[in-house]
C-alpha cells in the first residue's frame, strides 16, 4: 500500500507539473472561427508567433499589411488583442483596400461571433476570390517568416523550432523592401508541387 501510495503521488505530481507546460503550448485561446480549417490552424500558429517574436510580427503588420504601428501596438498592449486577431484584421483590411481600423471597429461590434461572421459582413465569404486571396496572403507571410507553406495543404508549424528569418526581422524598416511572394502562385493550386523534389517547400510541408 505504501508503494502504491507513493506511485500515485508521483503520477499526480508529474501531471501537476505538466499542466503549466501544456497551457503555455496552447496557441488558440480566442474565437477564430473563420469558416476554414486551414486558416484557423494558421491563425493559431500566427498567434503563437506573435507572442514569441513580437518585433518581427509588428513589422509584418506595418511593412506588408500597411497597418499603422501605433494601432498595432495599441491592440496588442492596451487592448490585449491576440496577435492572431490583429493579423486577421489587418489581412482583411489589406484585401479590401481599407484602413485596418475599419475592420477593428467591425470586429468590436460583436467579437463573440468570430472572424467568419465579420468577414461575411464585409463581403468576404469562404470560397470566394477574396477569401482565397487572404489565404495566399497568409502563405506569403509564412514565406517571409522563413517557413513556406502551401495553401490547403495540412501542416503544423512549431515556432519554437522555426524562428523568424532576416526578412521578418527587417520588414517594415525604412531601408527594407517587401520580399517577392515566391509561393503565392503555387499556393493557388494545392498539391500541384507534389512529387517535385525541388524548391523551397521540399521536406517542409509535412507535419512536424
C-alpha positions in Angstrom: 0.0 0.0 0.0 2.9 2.3 0.9 4.5 1.8 -2.5 1.2 2.3 -4.4 0.5 5.5 -2.5 4.0 6.8 -3.4 3.5 5.8 -7.0 0.1 7.6 -7.1 1.6 10.7 -5.6 4.4 10.6 -8.2 1.9 10.4 -11.1 -0.2 13.2 -9.6 3.0 15.4 -9.2 4.0 14.7 -12.8 0.6 15.6 -14.1 0.5 18.7 -11.9 3.9 19.8 -13.3 2.8 19.1 -16.8 -0.3 21.3 -16.7 1.5 24.6 -16.9 3.6 23.4 -19.9 0.5 22.3 -21.7 -1.1 25.6 -21.1 1.9 27.6 -22.4 2.0 25.4 -25.5 -1.6 26.2 -26.4 -1.8 28.7 -29.2 -5.5 29.2 -29.7 -7.2 30.8 -26.8 -9.6 33.1 -28.7 -12.5 32.8 -31.0 -11.1 32.2 -34.5 -13.9 30.6 -36.5 -13.1 31.8 -39.9 -15.1 29.1 -41.6 -11.9 27.4 -43.0 -9.9 24.8 -41.0 -6.6 25.6 -42.8 -7.0 29.3 -42.0 -8.0 28.6 -38.4 -4.9 26.5 -37.9 -2.6 29.2 -39.4 -4.2 31.8 -37.2 -3.4 29.7 -34.1 0.2 29.5 -35.3 0.4 33.2 -36.1 -0.9 33.8 -32.6 2.0 31.8 -31.2 4.4 33.5 -33.5 3.3 37.0 -32.4 3.7 36.1 -28.8 7.2 34.7 -29.3 8.5 37.2 -31.8 6.8 40.4 -31.2 9.0 42.8 -33.3 9.0 40.7 -36.5 5.2 40.3 -36.1 4.7 44.0 -35.7 7.0 44.6 -38.7 4.9 42.3 -40.8 1.7 44.1 -39.9 3.2 47.5 -40.7 5.6 46.7 -43.5 3.4 44.4 -45.6 -0.2 44.9 -44.5 0.1 48.7 -44.1 -1.3 48.9 -40.6 -0.2 52.0 -38.6 2.4 50.9 -36.0 0.6 52.8 -33.1 -2.6 50.9 -33.9 -0.9 47.5 -33.8 0.9 48.4 -30.6 -2.3 49.7 -29.0 -4.2 46.5 -30.0 -1.5 44.2 -28.5 -0.6 46.2 -25.4 -3.6 48.2 -24.3 -6.5 46.3 -25.7 -4.9 42.9 -25.2 -5.8 41.6 -28.6 -4.4 38.2 -29.5 -1.7 38.5 -32.3 -3.9 36.2 -34.4 -6.8 38.6 -34.2 -4.5 41.6 -35.1 -3.2 39.7 -38.1 -6.5 38.8 -39.5 -8.0 42.3 -39.0 -5.0 43.7 -40.9 -5.2 41.0 -43.6 -8.9 41.6 -44.2 -8.3 45.3 -44.4 -5.4 44.8 -46.9 -7.5 42.5 -49.0 -10.4 45.1 -49.1 -8.1 48.1 -49.6 -9.4 49.8 -46.4 -7.8 51.0 -43.1 -7.2 48.3 -40.6 -9.1 50.4 -38.0 -12.3 50.0 -40.0 -12.1 46.2 -39.6 -11.2 46.6 -35.9 -14.4 48.6 -35.4 -16.5 46.0 -37.3 -15.0 43.2 -35.2 -15.7 45.1 -32.0 -19.4 45.3 -32.8 -19.7 41.6 -31.8 -16.4 39.8 -31.2 -18.2 36.7 -30.0 -19.3 35.8 -33.5 -15.8 35.0 -34.7 -13.9 36.2 -37.7 -16.0 34.2 -40.2 -19.1 36.4 -39.4 -17.0 39.6 -39.6 -15.6 38.7 -43.0 -19.0 37.9 -44.4 -20.4 41.2 -43.2 -17.6 42.9 -45.0 -18.2 40.9 -48.2 -15.6 38.1 -47.9 -17.2 34.7 -47.9 -15.4 31.3 -47.6 -14.5 30.1 -51.1 -14.8 33.5 -52.7 -11.9 35.0 -54.6 -11.3 37.5 -51.8 -11.1 34.7 -49.3 -8.6 32.8 -51.5 -6.5 36.0 -51.7 -6.5 36.1 -47.9 -5.2 32.5 -47.8 -2.5 33.3 -50.3 -1.5 36.3 -48.2 -1.1 34.0 -45.2 1.2 31.8 -47.2 3.3 34.8 -48.3 3.6 35.8 -44.6 4.9 32.4 -43.7 7.3 32.6 -46.6 8.7 35.9 -45.2 8.9 34.3 -41.8 11.1 31.6 -43.2 8.7 28.7 -43.3 6.9 28.4 -46.7 3.6 26.6 -46.7 1.1 25.7 -49.4 -2.5 26.8 -49.2 -4.8 24.0 -48.0 -2.0 21.5 -47.5 -2.0 20.2 -43.9 1.0 21.3 -41.9 1.9 22.0 -38.3 4.4 24.7 -37.7 6.2 24.9 -34.3 7.6 28.4 -34.0 9.7 27.4 -31.0 11.8 25.4 -33.6 11.3 27.8 -36.6 12.0 31.4 -35.7 11.9 34.5 -38.0 14.5 34.8 -40.7 16.2 38.1 -41.7 13.4 39.3 -43.9 11.0 39.1 -41.0 13.4 41.0 -38.7 13.9 43.8 -41.2 10.4 44.1 -42.7 8.9 47.5 -42.1 12.2 49.3 -41.7 12.7 52.3 -44.0 15.5 50.5 -45.8 13.7 47.3 -46.2 11.6 46.2 -49.2 8.9 43.6 -49.4 10.2 40.2 -50.4 8.6 38.7 -53.6 5.7 36.4 -53.0 7.5 33.4 -54.3 5.0 30.8 -53.4 1.7 32.7 -54.0 1.1 31.3 -57.5 1.9 27.7 -56.3 -0.4 28.2 -53.3 -3.4 28.8 -55.6 -3.4 25.2 -56.7 -2.9 22.9 -53.7 -0.9 19.8 -54.3 0.5 20.9 -57.7 4.1 20.7 -56.5 3.5 17.3 -55.0 6.1 14.9 -56.2 8.6 17.5 -57.2 11.9 17.2 -55.5 13.0 20.8 -55.9 12.1 24.1 -54.4 11.8 25.7 -51.0 8.9 23.6 -50.0 10.8 20.3 -50.1 10.6 18.5 -46.8 8.7 21.3 -45.1 5.1 20.6 -45.9 4.9 17.5 -43.8 3.6 17.7 -40.3 6.4 18.3 -37.7 
